[in-house]
Amino acid sequence: MNIIVVRTGGFAALRRTWRVELGAESRSALEEWLRILDACPWREARDLDGDGVPDRFVFVITVESPPDALAAVVDTDDSELRATVPETRVVGPWRQLIDRVQSTDRVDL
Amino acid sequence: MRCTIVPPYLLARLSTLDDSNLETVATAAHQTLLNTRPLRAARQSAVLRPADPTQAARGPQRTISDAGGREILPGTVVRREGGAPTADPAVDEAYEGLGATYALFADAYGRSSIDDRGLGLDATVHYGSRYDNAFWDGERMVFGDGDGEIFRRFTLSLSVIGHELSHGVTQYSNPLDYSGQSGALNESVSDVFGSLVEQYARQQTVADASWLIGEELFTDMVEGAALRSMKAPGTAYNDDILGVDPQPAHMRDFVDTNDDNGGVHINSGIPNRAFYLVAETLGGYAWQRAGQIWYDTLTQGMLAPAATFADFARATGQSARNRFGDGSSELDAVEQAWSSVGVRA
């Protein structure tokens, strides 16, 4: 399972990508990722567009090869989960997820 | 004020008639145009004065707050209108920048604050941790400190402060949907007036001005002059890590993308370049004639929320015609500019 966060928009409109590849993680670390992913409201975010607030960021979050249990929650047959979340909606589990991906992958631009 | 009976647009049309029977009319019309040029110039400078100087003269009502590194608004008030400078450069830069923005709109266009009704100007600095952005949230301007690697603090750039407050002017005068072409127009209008705030504060002519947006923001580690160039979109930066400035300068290079609300900060390069071309053609101080045409377009209810570049081009032409007349050099400059960037009005 890979989690990719792409941030676009903002005053500078620089596209930045953070990526986490989860394979050899410890069981407890993987469970924590799954707990956060599971708490995110994927269904309502799938078709969200920008929030219309000038100069704010927009995040696109993609989970490649999600575990079956997670895909079932979102009711998708796709090989990936994807959500577009404008910055003003980045709260709760979305905030946790984005912060965690960014801090795990600080070097990539 | 003296007025001529025959409107300049009619004289201009008469002067171009090539029917030999009308040659004397054409010559006379041309002569009249030449003779009345100083008059028309005087009248134009008259309308450039503030519509209601007493209203605008009340001055800004600024309040600067400090978010203390958290992403919670508004934060704690640290400087109010008339208060002494603080030891914090971000606070004082925001305070001065809000004042400079107020000054452009009041002095050049007679506008009393962003809503033209004296609304208080509020800003928050030190928003978030290493936050690489500045934005207008519908009520206040918000500035991050930057991450220190790519970006320095966002209050360093007067064009950025002017840009954010101009989003407020757009919101109160002619809202433009923040996606696709109307979103790029919303962005471009903020770049135009953000740049003019800086030019007015420094009393720079078209030729003296940098036409850069966010010139002070990049750290020394970035290969780039600024975030955007209105004079030459696509040339502001070229950096190993950040890549190349993606802004197009012409409609043929319009970028179709889902990123950035449909490329609002990218395709704004096209109307930005059009504004620069109008200003360059007219010369002098850009906030006067070019800025006036753009200001009229924004504040006279001419644009639908979903306006396209072509709609905007037509509206700026109408504004130039309304204020300066058919056949005026201002109208000609506007039409030439849009044509140069590939937008058919």
Interface residues (C-beta under 8 A of the other chain):
Chain A: V6 T8 G9 G10 F11 A12 A13 L14 R15 D49 G50 G52 V53 P54 D55 R56 F57 V58 L109
Chain B: D132 N133 A134 F135 W136 D137 G138 I150 F151 F154 V160 H163 E164 H167 D177 Y178 S179 N186 E187 S190 G214 L217 L227 I241 L242 P246 D259 D260 N261 V264 H265 I266
